[in-house]
Amino acid sequence: MTYKETTDYLFNQMPMFERQGASGYKEGLENTLALDTHFGHPHRSYHTIHIGGTNGKGSCSHTISAILQCCGYKVGLYTSPHILDFRERIRINGQPISEEYVVEFVEHERTFFEKMSPSFFEVTTAMALKYFKDMQVDIAVIEVGLGGNLDCTNIISPLVSVITNISYDHTQFLGDTLEKIAAEKAGIIKRGVPVVIGEATEETRHVFEKKARECNTRIVFAEDNPFILEAETTEEGLIYTTRNMGKMVGDLKGIYQEKNANTILAAMNELAKLGYVAEFADNESAAKNTKEIKQAFKCVAELTGLMGRWQKIKDVPLVVCDTGHNPAGWKYISKQLATVKCKQMHIVFGMVDDKDCEGVIEQLPLDAIYYFTKPDNKRGVDEDIIEELAKQKGLNGQCYKSVKEAYKAASHNASHDDFIFVGGSTYIVADFLKECV
């Protein structure tokens, strides 16, 4: 099999939530545990950090990986979904898994795992965990796929667990209240393993506290004693004023990154207590980690390959894309759009069918010109449906059959002083970066 044939097999022959939605979602750990046993429990060969939550998992996972890289560790990173290439999901020190490894894994193990009809994510998770063992990583940062309690990744025993925040997303699987969603995501809290909660609300805080008590483990709410005191948006990136490391630059420019940065530093402080990095909450030893942390924050994208987080593509006219795809994420994106100085704003926009389309659309700016489109994905919402919902909110624009057509029209209409934003879904951004950049 070639690499393309192998990835086509993975994408098309196995249930895949990202393409199929509910029909591609498999609940339970039976297959995961069978695969783990088959491969000899590879995750026990290295340390791990587990990161769940609704928004910010990817940014936090990549930044923590970057920090550990700068501290001299060989770091595995497992995230989802990918944007351009399957190999983005599985990296070591920023370098994607090789095509050869992917092909050999599938060819060698296909007979075994086809007997159990596993999902795409179950096979991919097994591949990642085995790859990290084979490549002898020191530590792996593992992002939860969906939920927590029954997610494939929840077989690991991490050094630290992180839950970024809780908002409404995937409610058909995780529950229709914040408490229910929090309870599912709290499933990654393990006995004796410290857990960091990035953001909590009145509805979710008691859920996490209860689970931590049951697991007899320390719980840290990052907001209670923040490491980030303020953040200023500049052309260079976000300038953070920290509690004990002075100022530092973050190359991830979305204003929502301030919350993520605070969560990341709280998680690193827990690792410091375990001896994996020098204690930086203590002024006396702050210098031991300041250099590495600042370097990592300034170069996250370069060190890890992260894409699609308020990513600037072009200066004239200014073009930015962002993968934010639910109302909680768009609360920050809409605020940031309001700060953009331009003659006219053009927004290429589309969503997928398991998201709260109306909740996002009502946060879109009224004064923009819209180019409604659909990602090349079975879950994509038809552009005419998005247009109709948008019209009900007073938004004006036209429909386009593809992201490529929509962006071409926006580029044609935009003057040098205008601004083009592309987003609404990870898959809209994926099509844009694949076809237009």
MIDREN-846793 format. One record per residue: residue in three letters; residue number from 1; x, y, z of N, C-alpha, C in turn. Coordinates in steps of 0.2 Angstrom, whole numbers. Last residue first. Example, Ala and Ser with C-alpha at 12.3 -4.5 7.8 and 13.67 -1.06 7.14 Angstrom:
<rs>
    aa     i    n.xx    n.yy    n.zz   ca.xx   ca.yy   ca.zz    c.xx    c.yy    c.zz
   SER     2      64     -11      35      68      -5      36      64       0      39
   ALA     1      66     -28      39      62     -22      39      66     -16      39
</rs>
This chain:
<rs>
    aa     i    n.xx    n.yy    n.zz   ca.xx   ca.yy   ca.zz    c.xx    c.yy    c.zz
   VAL   437     -20     142       0     -14     145       2      -8     142      -1
   CYS   436     -31     136      -5     -30     143      -6     -24     146      -4
   GLU   435     -32     122      -1     -34     124      -8     -32     131     -10
   LYS   434     -28     121      12     -26     116       7     -27     119       0
   LEU   433     -33     131      19     -26     131      19     -24     126      14
   PHE   432     -47     129      16     -44     135      14     -37     134      14
   ASP   431     -50     116      22     -50     117      15     -47     124      12
   ALA   430     -47     120      35     -43     115      32     -43     115      25
   VAL   429     -57     129      38     -50     131      38     -45     126      35
   ILE   428     -68     121      37     -67     126      33     -60     129      32
   TYR   427     -64     112      48     -64     109      41     -65     115      36
   THR   426     -66     120      59     -59     117      58     -59     115      50
   SER   425     -77     133      56     -76     126      57     -69     125      56
   GLY   424     -77     147      56     -83     144      57     -82     136      59
   GLY   423     -67     156      43     -68     152      49     -75     149      49
   VAL   422     -57     169      38     -60     163      36     -61     158      42
   PHE   421     -58     187      34     -58     181      39     -61     175      36
   ILE   420     -50     200      27     -53     194      25     -52     189      31
   PHE   419     -51     218      26     -49     212      30     -53     206      28
   ASP   418     -44     232      16     -49     227      19     -47     222      23
   ASP   417     -35     239       9     -37     241      16     -42     237      19
   HIS   416     -35     234      -4     -29     234       0     -30     235       8
   SER   415     -52     226      -6     -46     231      -7     -40     230      -3
   ALA   414     -60     212     -11     -57     215      -6     -52     220      -9
   ASN   413     -65     204     -22     -69     210     -19     -65     215     -15
   HIS   412     -56     194     -23     -58     198     -29     -61     205     -27
   SER   411     -57     188     -11     -51     191     -13     -52     196     -19
   ALA   410     -70     183     -11     -68     188      -6     -62     192      -8
   ALA   409     -69     174     -22     -73     180     -23     -72     185     -17
   LYS   408     -60     165     -16     -58     168     -23     -63     175     -23
   TYR   407     -67     160      -6     -61     164      -4     -59     168     -11
   ALA   406     -77     153     -13     -79     158      -8     -73     163      -7
   GLU   405     -70     143     -20     -74     148     -23     -76     154     -19
   LYS   404     -64     136      -8     -60     139     -13     -64     145     -17
   VAL   403     -76     132      -2     -71     137       1     -67     140      -4
   SER   402     -90     130     -13     -83     128     -10     -80     133      -7
   LYS   401    -101     136     -18    -101     129     -17     -95     126     -14
   TYR   400    -108     150     -10    -103     147     -14    -102     140     -13
   CYS   399    -119     164      -8    -117     157      -7    -112     155     -12
   GLN   398    -117     180       0    -119     176      -6    -117     169      -4
   GLY   397    -125     192      12    -119     189       8    -122     184       3
   ASN   396    -129     199      28    -129     199      21    -123     196      17
   LEU   395    -138     197      43    -132     197      39    -133     196      32
   GLY   394    -149     197      51    -148     203      48    -141     203      44
   LYS   393    -153     185      55    -149     189      60    -147     195      57
   GLN   392    -158     179      44    -163     180      50    -160     184      55
   LYS   391    -147     177      37    -152     182      35    -156     184      41
   ALA   390    -142     166      43    -138     172      44    -143     178      42
   LEU   389    -150     156      39    -150     157      47    -147     164      48
   GLU   388    -148     157      26    -155     158      28    -154     160      36
   GLU   387    -134     153      25    -136     159      23    -143     161      25
   ILE   386    -135     140      30    -131     145      33    -133     152      31
   ILE   385    -142     134      19    -145     134      26    -142     139      30
   ASP   384    -134     136       9    -140     140       8    -143     140      15
   GLU   383    -123     127      12    -122     135      12    -128     139      12
   ASP   382    -126     114      22    -127     117      16    -126     124      17
   VAL   381    -114     109      34    -120     111      33    -121     115      26
   GLY   380    -104      94      33    -105     101      32    -112     103      31
   ARG   379    -102      81      35    -105      84      40    -106      91      39
   LYS   378     -94      77      24    -101      75      24    -105      78      30
   ASN   377     -84      90      17     -85      85      23     -93      83      23
   ASP   376     -78     103      13     -78      96       9     -79      91      14
   PRO   375     -89     115      20     -83     112      19     -84     105      15
   LYS   374     -97     129      12     -98     122      15     -91     118      14
   THR   373    -102     146      14     -99     140      10    -100     134      14
   PHE   372    -105     163      11    -107     157      14    -105     151      10
   TYR   371     -98     177      14     -97     172       8     -98     165      11
   TYR   370    -103     193      18    -102     186      20    -102     182      13
   ILE   369     -96     208      25     -99     205      19     -98     198      19
   ALA   368    -101     216      41     -96     212      36    -100     210      30
   ASP   367    -109     221      51    -106     226      45    -101     222      40
   LEU   366    -112     213      61    -117     214      56    -114     218      50
   PRO   365    -102     199      66    -103     206      65    -108     207      59
   LEU   364    -109     185      75    -105     187      69    -107     195      68
   GLN   363    -117     179      84    -111     183      87    -107     186      81
   GLU   362    -126     172      78    -129     178      81    -123     182      84
   ILE   361    -119     161      74    -121     166      69    -123     172      72
   VAL   360    -118     153      85    -112     156      82    -114     162      78
   GLY   359    -131     149      87    -127     152      93    -121     155      91
   GLU   358    -134     143      75    -137     149      77    -133     152      83
   CYS   357    -125     131      76    -125     136      71    -128     143      73
   ASP   356    -118     122      86    -124     126      87    -123     132      82
   LYS   355    -114     107      77    -112     113      81    -118     117      81
   ASP   354    -115      96      68    -116      95      75    -115     101      80
   ASP   353    -113     100      55    -120      99      57    -121      98      65
   VAL   352    -101     114      53    -104     107      52    -110     106      56
   MET   351    -100     130      43    -100     126      49    -102     118      47
   GLY   350     -93     145      36     -97     139      35     -96     135      42
   PHE   349     -87     159      28     -90     156      34     -94     150      32
   VAL   348     -77     173      25     -79     167      22     -81     162      28
   ILE   347     -80     190      27     -80     184      31     -82     178      26
   HIS   346     -73     206      26     -76     200      22     -75     194      26
   MET   345     -74     223      30     -73     216      33     -77     211      28
   GLN   344     -67     238      25     -72     233      24     -70     226      26
   LYS   343     -56     245      31     -61     248      27     -67     244      27
   CYS   342     -51     241      48     -51     240      41     -56     244      37
   LYS   341     -45     235      62     -46     241      59     -45     240      51
   VAL   340     -52     224      74     -48     224      68     -50     231      64
   THR   339     -60     222      85     -54     227      86     -50     228      79
   ALA   338     -70     213      81     -72     220      82     -66     225      83
   LEU   337     -63     202      81     -65     204      75     -67     212      76
   GLN   336     -62     200      95     -56     201      91     -58     204      85
   LYS   335     -75     196      98     -72     202     101     -66     204      97
   SER   334     -77     185      90     -81     191      89     -78     197      92
   ILE   333     -68     176      97     -67     178      90     -70     184      88
   TYR   332     -74     175     110     -68     178     109     -66     181     102
   LYS   331     -86     168     106     -87     174     111     -80     178     110
   TRP   330     -82     157      99     -84     163      95     -85     170     100
   GLY   329     -81     148     109     -75     150     106     -76     157     102
   ALA   328     -94     147     113     -89     149     118     -83     151     114
   PRO   327    -101     142     101    -102     149     103     -97     151     109
   ASN   326     -88     135      90     -94     134      94     -95     141      98
   HIS   325     -76     135      83     -82     132      79     -88     132      84
   GLY   324     -60     141      77     -66     142      82     -72     140      79
   THR   323     -50     142      68     -54     136      69     -59     136      74
   ASP   322     -46     155      58     -47     153      64     -51     147      65
   CYS   321     -36     166      47     -41     161      48     -41     158      55
   VAL   320     -34     182      39     -33     178      45     -38     172      45
   VAL   319     -27     194      29     -31     188      29     -29     184      35
   LEU   318     -26     210      23     -25     206      29     -30     200      29
   PRO   317     -22     211       5     -26     213      11     -25     208      17
   VAL   316      -8     210      14     -12     215      10     -16     211       5
   ASP   315      -4     199      22      -4     206      25      -8     211      21
   LYS   314      -9     183      26      -7     188      21      -8     195      24
   ILE   313     -12     174      36     -10     171      30      -7     176      25
   LYS   312     -12     172      54     -11     177      48      -8     174      42
   GLN   311     -23     163      63     -17     163      59     -17     168      54
   TRP   310     -30     160      75     -29     167      73     -23     167      69
   ARG   309     -25     145      72     -27     149      78     -25     156      77
   GLY   308     -20     137      62     -27     138      62     -29     142      68
   MET   307      -7     125      68     -10     129      63     -17     131      65
   LEU   306       8     119      74       1     121      76      -1     126      70
   GLY   305      21     114      74      17     114      68      10     116      69
   THR   304      30     116      85      25     110      85      21     109      79
   LEU   303      38     126      83      41     121      87      36     114      86
   GLU   302      31     136      76      37     133      73      39     127      77
   ALA   301      20     138      86      19     136      79      25     133      76
   VAL   300      28     143      97      24     137      97      23     134      91
   CYS   299      37     153     100      38     149      94      34     143      94
   LYS   298      34     160     112      36     164     107      36     160     100
   PHE   297      33     149     121      27     153     120      28     157     113
   ALA   296      47     145     121      41     140     119      35     144     117
   GLN   295      54     155     127      55     153     120      50     149     117
   LYS   294      48     156     140      47     161     135      49     159     128
   ILE   293      52     143     145      45     145     144      44     151     139
   GLU   292      66     145     145      63     140     141      56     141     139
   LYS   291      68     156     153      71     156     146      67     151     142
   THR   290      62     152     166      60     158     162      62     157     155
   ASN   289      68     142     173      63     140     168      61     146     163
   LYS   288      77     148     181      79     141     179      74     139     173
   ALA   287      72     159     187      76     160     181      78     153     178
   ALA   286      65     156     198      61     157     192      66     157     186
   SER   285      69     153     211      72     148     205      68     150     199
   GLU   284      64     163     218      71     162     219      74     157     213
   ASN   283      50     163     216      54     169     213      62     167     213
   ASP   282      41     149     211      46     152     217      50     157     213
   ALA   281      36     144     201      31     148     205      35     152     210
   PHE   280      45     136     195      45     143     193      40     147     196
   GLU   279      55     122     197      50     126     201      50     133     198
   ALA   278      60     114     183      62     118     189      56     122     191
   VAL   277      51      99     179      54     105     177      56     109     183
   TYR   276      49      88     186      50      87     179      52      93     176
   GLY   275      45      88     199      52      87     198      53      87     190
   LEU   274      32      90     203      34      83     203      41      82     201
   LYS   273      32     103     203      31     100     209      33      93     209
   ALA   272      32     105     189      37     107     193      37     104     200
   LEU   271      19     101     186      25      97     184      31      98     187
   GLU   270      12     112     191      11     105     194      17     100     192
   ASN   269      17     121     182      19     122     189      18     115     193
   MET   268      11     118     171      18     117     171      20     117     178
   ALA   267      -2     121     174       0     114     173       7     113     173
   ALA   266      -1     135     175      -3     131     181      -1     124     180
   LEU   265       2     137     161       7     139     167       5     135     173
   ILE   264     -10     134     155      -3     130     153       2     131     159
   THR   263     -19     143     160     -20     135     161     -13     132     160
   ASN   262     -14     154     155     -14     154     162     -15     146     164
   ALA   261     -15     152     141      -9     153     144      -9     152     151
   ASN   260     -29     151     140     -25     145     138     -18     146     142
   LYS   259     -33     165     142     -35     160     146     -31     153     146
   GLU   258     -26     170     131     -24     173     138     -26     167     143
   GLN   257     -31     166     119     -25     162     122     -23     165     129
   TYR   256     -42     174     115     -43     168     119     -37     165     122
   ILE   255     -36     182     106     -36     184     112     -39     179     117
   GLY   254     -24     174      95     -31     175      97     -31     177     104
   LYS   253     -10     172      92     -13     179      93     -20     180      95
   LEU   252       4     164      97      -3     163      95      -7     169      97
   ASP   251      16     169     102      15     169      95       8     167      93
   GLY   250      18     179     116      15     172     113      13     173     106
   VAL   249      31     185     126      27     185     120      24     179     118
   MET   248      31     191     143      33     187     138      29     187     132
   LYS   247      37     200     157      33     200     151      36     194     147
   GLY   246      40     191     173      40     197     169      35     197     163
   MET   245      37     180     180      42     180     175      43     186     170
   ASN   244      27     181     189      33     180     192      39     179     186
   ARG   243      15     184     183      15     185     190      23     185     192
   THR   242      16     192     167      16     186     171      17     188     178
   THR   241       9     199     153      12     201     160      11     196     165
   TYR   240      11     195     136       8     193     143      13     196     148
   ILE   239       6     200     121      12     202     126       9     200     133
   LEU   238       3     191     107       0     193     113       6     194     118
   GLY   237      11     198      93       8     193      96       5     196     102
   GLU   236      16     209      85      20     203      86      17     197      89
   GLU   235       5     217      85       7     214      79      11     208      80
   THR   234      -4     214     101       1     218      97       2     214      90
   THR   233     -14     214     115     -13     212     108      -9     216     104
   GLU   232      -9     210     131     -10     215     127      -9     212     119
   ALA   231     -15     203     147     -12     202     140     -14     208     135
   GLU   230     -11     200     164     -14     204     159     -11     202     152
   LEU   229      -6     190     172     -10     196     175     -14     200     170
   ILE   228      -5     173     174      -6     178     169     -10     184     172
   PHE   227      -7     165     185       0     167     183       0     172     178
   PRO   226     -20     166     197     -17     166     190     -10     168     189
   ASN   225     -28     158     206     -21     161     208     -17     162     201
   ASP   224     -40     154     201     -40     156     208     -33     160     209
   GLU   223     -38     149     188     -41     156     189     -40     159     196
   ALA   222     -35     136     190     -30     140     187     -32     148     188
   PHE   221     -37     126     202     -41     130     198     -37     136     196
   VAL   220     -32     110     206     -30     117     205     -34     120     200
   ILE   219     -33      96     217     -36     100     211     -34     107     211
   ARG   218     -26      81     221     -26      88     222     -29      91     216
   THR   217     -36      67     225     -31      70     222     -32      77     222
   ASN   216     -46      56     228     -41      58     233     -35      61     229
   CYS   215     -56      54     220     -50      51     218     -44      53     222
   GLU   214     -66      61     226     -67      53     225     -61      50     224
   ARG   213     -61      74     225     -62      71     232     -62      63     231
   ALA   212     -63      75     211     -56      75     214     -56      72     221
   LYS   211     -77      75     210     -73      70     207     -66      69     210
   LYS   210     -80      87     217     -82      80     219     -78      75     216
   GLU   209     -74      97     209     -71      96     216     -74      89     219
   PHE   208     -81      95     197     -74      94     197     -71      92     204
   VAL   207     -93      99     202     -93      93     198     -85      91     199
   HIS   206     -91     112     206     -93     107     211     -92     100     208
   ARG   205     -89     119     194     -84     119     199     -85     113     204
   THR   204    -100     120     185     -95     115     184     -90     114     190
   GLU   203    -109     131     188    -112     124     187    -107     119     187
   GLU   202    -100     141     190    -104     139     196    -107     132     195
   THR   201     -85     136     181     -91     140     182     -95     138     188
   ALA   200     -68     137     177     -74     134     180     -79     139     181
   GLU   199     -54     134     167     -59     139     169     -65     135     171
   GLY   198     -44     124     170     -42     131     167     -47     136     169
   ILE   197     -39     114     182     -45     116     179     -43     123     176
   VAL   196     -28     100     184     -28     108     183     -34     109     179
   VAL   195     -24      87     195     -28      90     190     -29      97     190
   PRO   194     -13      74     200     -16      81     201     -19      83     194
   VAL   193     -18      58     204     -15      62     199     -17      69     199
   GLY   192     -25      50     213     -18      53     215     -14      57     210
   ARG   191     -35      44     201     -33      43     208     -26      45     209
   LYS   190     -39      55     188     -37      49     190     -34      49     198
   ILE   189     -50      63     176     -46      64     183     -45      57     186
   ILE   188     -57      60     165     -50      59     165     -46      60     171
   GLY   187     -70      63     169     -68      56     169     -61      55     168
   ALA   186     -74      76     167     -70      74     173     -68      67     173
   LYS   185     -81      75     156     -74      77     155     -70      76     161
   GLU   184     -93      71     162     -90      67     157     -83      68     156
   ALA   183     -96      82     170     -95      75     173     -92      70     168
   ALA   182     -97      92     161     -92      92     165     -90      85     168
   ILE   181    -109      88     155    -103      88     151     -97      88     155
   LYS   180    -118      90     166    -117      83     163    -111      83     159
   GLU   179    -116     103     169    -115      99     174    -113      92     171
   LEU   178    -122     109     157    -114     110     159    -112     105     164
   THR   177    -133      98     148    -131     103     153    -124     104     155
   ASP   176    -134      87     140    -137      94     138    -137      99     143
   GLY   175    -121      76     135    -126      78     139    -128      86     138
   LEU   174    -112      70     126    -110      72     132    -115      74     137
   PHE   173    -119      68     114    -115      62     117    -113      64     124
   GLN   172    -126      79     110    -129      73     109    -125      67     112
   THR   171    -117      89     113    -122      88     118    -125      81     117
   HIS   170    -105      95     107    -106      88     107    -111      85     112
   ASP   169    -105     108     118    -102     105     112    -103      98     112
   TYR   168    -105     121     129    -109     117     126    -106     115     119
   SER   167     -90     120     140     -96     124     137    -100     119     133
   ILE   166     -77     121     151     -83     117     149     -88     122     146
   ASN   165     -59     120     150     -65     123     151     -71     119     149
   THR   164     -47     111     151     -47     118     150     -53     122     152
   ILE   163     -40     100     162     -47     101     159     -47     109     158
   VAL   162     -27      89     164     -29      96     162     -36      96     159
   SER   161     -17      79     174     -22      80     170     -24      87     169
   VAL   160       0      73     175      -5      78     177     -11      78     172
   LEU   159       5      60     172       8      64     178       3      70     180
   PRO   158      -8      48     168      -3      54     167       0      56     173
   SER   157     -11      34     162     -10      36     169      -5      42     169
   ILE   156     -23      30     149     -16      32     151     -17      34     159
   ILE   155     -35      28     144     -32      22     147     -25      24     150
   ASN   154     -42      38     137     -42      38     144     -40      31     147
   THR   153     -42      39     123     -36      41     127     -36      40     134
   CYS   152     -55      36     120     -50      31     119     -43      32     122
   ASP   151     -67      41     132     -63      42     126     -57      37     126
   LEU   150     -76      40     142     -75      34     138     -71      36     132
   ASN   149     -72      52     149     -73      46     153     -72      40     148
   GLY   148     -71      62     138     -66      61     143     -67      54     146
   GLY   147     -75      71     124     -78      69     131     -72      68     135
   LEU   146     -64      66     112     -71      68     113     -73      66     120
   GLY   145     -50      65     113     -53      66     107     -60      69     108
   VAL   144     -37      73     123     -43      69     123     -47      71     116
   GLU   143     -20      73     119     -26      77     119     -32      72     119
   ILE   142      -5      71     127     -11      67     124     -17      71     125
   VAL   141      12      71     127       6      76     128       0      73     124
   ALA   140      24      61     133      19      62     128      13      66     130
   ILE   139      41      59     136      35      61     139      30      62     133
   ASP   138      52      53     130      52      54     137      45      55     140
   VAL   137      51      41     117      50      47     119      50      47     127
   GLN   136      54      29     108      57      31     115      57      38     117
   MET   135      48      25      97      53      30      96      56      33     103
   ASP   134      40      16     102      45      13      98      50      19      97
   LYS   133      31      24     110      36      19     113      41      17     108
   PHE   132      25      31     100      29      35     105      34      30     109
   TYR   131      19      21      93      24      25      90      29      28      95
   LYS   130       9      17     102      14      12     100      20      16      97
   LEU   129       1      29     102       4      26     108      10      21     107
   ALA   128      -3      29      88       1      35      92       5      32      98
   MET   127     -10      18      86      -4      19      82       0      24      86
   ALA   126     -21      20      95     -16      14      96     -10      15      92
   THR   125     -27      31      89     -24      31      96     -19      26      97
   THR   124     -31      25      77     -26      30      77     -23      31      84
   VAL   123     -40      16      81     -34      13      78     -29      19      78
   GLU   122     -50      24      87     -47      19      91     -40      17      88
   PHE   121     -53      33      76     -49      36      82     -46      30      86
   PHE   120     -60      24      67     -54      27      65     -50      30      71
   SER   119     -65       9      77     -66      16      74     -59      19      72
   PRO   118     -64      -8      73     -63      -2      77     -64       4      73
   SER   117     -68     -23      71     -71     -17      68     -70     -10      72
   MET   116     -61     -34      75     -65     -30      80     -69     -24      77
   LYS   115     -54     -38      64     -58     -43      67     -63     -39      72
   GLU   114     -45     -28      61     -51     -28      57     -56     -33      60
   PHE   113     -34     -29      69     -39     -25      71     -45     -25      67
   PHE   112     -27     -40      62     -29     -41      69     -35     -36      70
   THR   111     -25     -36      49     -28     -42      50     -31     -43      57
   ARG   110     -17     -24      51     -24     -24      48     -28     -30      50
   GLU   109      -4     -24      55      -9     -25      60     -16     -25      58
   HIS   108       4     -21      44       6     -27      48       0     -29      53
   GLU   107      -2     -11      37      -1     -17      34       0     -23      39
   VAL   106      -2      -1      48      -8      -3      45      -7     -10      41
   PHE   105      12       1      49       8      -1      55       1      -4      52
   GLU   104      17       4      37      19      -2      40      14      -4      45
   VAL   103      11      17      35       9      11      31      11       5      34
   VAL   102      17      24      46       9      23      45       7      17      41
   TYR   101      30      23      43      28      20      49      20      19      49
   GLU   100      31      30      31      33      23      31      30      20      37
   GLU    99      28      43      34      23      40      30      24      32      31
   SER    98      32      47      52      33      46      45      28      42      41
   ILE    97      24      60      62      26      53      61      27      52      53
   PRO    96      31      76      61      26      72      60      28      64      60
   GLN    95      40      85      74      40      82      67      35      76      67
   GLY    94      39      90      87      36      94      81      36      91      74
   ASN    93      43      80      95      47      86      94      45      90      88
   ILE    92      33      70      86      38      70      91      43      76      90
   ARG    91      16      67      82      22      71      81      27      69      87
   ILE    90       1      65      75       6      61      79      13      64      78
   ARG    89      -7      73      67     -10      70      73      -4      68      78
   GLU    88      -1      75      55      -1      80      60      -3      78      67
   ARG    87      -3      64      46       3      64      51       3      70      56
   PHE    86     -14      68      39     -16      64      44     -10      64      49
   ASP    85     -14      85      34     -11      79      33     -12      75      39
   LEU    84     -21      97      37     -19      96      30     -17      88      29
   ILE    83     -27      95      50     -29     100      45     -28      99      38
   HIS    82     -33      83      61     -28      86      57     -31      91      53
   PRO    81     -42      86      77     -41      83      70     -35      86      67
   SER    80     -30      80      88     -35      79      83     -39      85      83
   THR    79     -14      74      94     -19      79      94     -24      77      88
   TYR    78       0      70     103      -5      67     100     -11      71     100
   LEU    77      17      71     104      11      75     104       6      71     100
   GLY    76      32      67     113      27      65     109      21      69     110
   VAL    75      48      74     116      41      74     117      36      72     112
   LYS    74      62      73     125      59      71     118      52      70     119
   TYR    73      67      88     133      64      82     133      62      80     126
   GLY    72      72     101     135      76      96     133      73      89     133
   CYS    71      64     112     136      67     110     142      72     104     141
   CYS    70      58     113     124      63     118     126      67     116     132
   GLN    69      49     102     125      54     102     120      60     107     122
   LEU    68      41     108     135      45     102     137      50     101     132
   ILE    67      35     119     127      39     120     133      44     114     135
   ALA    66      28     111     117      34     116     115      38     117     121
   SER    65      19     105     125      24     101     121      30     105     119
   ILE    64      12     116     129      15     112     134      20     107     131
   THR    63       7     120     116      11     124     120      15     120     125
   HIS    62      -1     109     112       5     111     108       9     115     112
   SER    61     -11     109     122      -7     103     121      -1     105     117
   CYS    60     -17     122     121     -13     120     127      -9     114     126
   SER    59     -22     121     108     -17     126     109     -13     124     116
   GLY    58     -31     110     110     -26     110     105     -20     115     106
   LYS    57     -40     114     120     -36     108     121     -30     108     116
   GLY    56     -49     125     117     -42     126     120     -37     120     121
   ASN    55     -65     119     124     -61     123     119     -53     124     122
   THR    54     -67     108     133     -71     110     127     -67     114     122
   GLY    53     -56      95     139     -60     101     139     -64     102     133
   GLY    52     -40      88     142     -47      88     140     -50      95     140
   ILE    51     -24      80     142     -28      87     141     -35      86     138
   HIS    50     -12      72     151     -18      71     148     -22      78     148
   ILE    49       5      67     149       0      73     151      -6      72     147
   THR    48      16      53     153      11      57     149       8      63     153
   HIS    47      31      44     151      26      48     155      21      51     150
   TYR    46      32      27     145      34      34     145      29      38     149
   SER    45      27      14     145      34      15     144      37      22     144
   ARG    44      14      14     145      17      13     151      25      14     151
   HIS    43      10      14     132      10      20     135      13      20     142
   PRO    42       9       0     127      15       5     126      15      11     130
   HIS    41       3     -13     130       3      -7     134       8      -2     133
   GLY    40       5     -22     120       9     -23     126       9     -17     130
   PHE    39      -4     -23     109       3     -19     108       7     -19     115
   HIS    38     -15     -30     115     -11     -32     109      -4     -29     108
   THR    37     -19     -20     125     -16     -27     127     -12     -30     121
   ASP    36     -24     -10     116     -18      -9     121     -15     -15     123
   LEU    35     -34     -17     110     -28     -15     106     -22     -13     110
   ALA    34     -42     -19     121     -40     -25     117     -34     -23     113
   LEU    33     -45      -6     124     -41     -10     129     -39     -16     125
   THR    32     -52      -2     113     -46       2     115     -42      -3     119
   ASN    31     -63     -10     113     -58     -10     108     -52      -7     109
   GLU    30     -69      -5     125     -68     -12     124     -62     -13     119
   LEU    29     -73       8     129     -66       7     129     -64      -1     127
   GLY    28     -86      18     123     -84      13     126     -76      11     125
   GLU    27     -94      23     107     -93      24     114     -90      17     118
   LYS    26     -89      29      92     -90      23      96     -89      24     103
   TYR    25     -96      38      78     -94      38      85     -95      32      89
   GLY    24    -101      38      66     -94      37      66     -91      37      73
   SER    23    -114      43      67    -113      36      65    -106      34      65
   ALA    22    -112      56      71    -114      51      76    -113      44      74
   GLY    21    -100      60      58    -104      62      64    -106      56      68
   GLN    20     -92      57      48     -98      54      48    -103      57      53
   ARG    19     -79      63      50     -82      64      43     -90      62      43
   GLU    18     -77      62      63     -75      68      60     -78      69      53
   PHE    17     -79      49      66     -84      54      68     -83      60      64
   MET    16     -79      35      57     -75      41      58     -79      47      60
   PRO    15     -77      18      54     -81      23      57     -77      29      59
   MET    14     -66      14      40     -67      14      47     -72      19      49
   GLN    13     -64      16      27     -66      10      29     -67       9      36
   ASN    12     -59      29      25     -65      27      22     -68      20      24
   PHE    11     -47      32      32     -53      37      32     -60      34      30
   LEU    10     -40      21      30     -41      23      37     -47      28      37
   TYR     9     -39      21      16     -42      15      20     -44      17      27
   ASP     8     -32      33      14     -39      32      12     -42      26      15
   THR     7     -20      30      20     -24      35      24     -31      34      21
   THR     6     -16      20      11     -16      18      18     -21      23      21
   GLU     5     -15      27      -1     -20      21      -1     -21      19       7
   LYS     4      -5      36       3     -12      38       1     -17      33       1
   TYR     3       6      27       4       4      31      10      -4      34       9
   THR     2       2      11      -4       6      18      -3       3      22       3
   MET     1       4      -6       0       0       0       0       4       6       0
</rs>
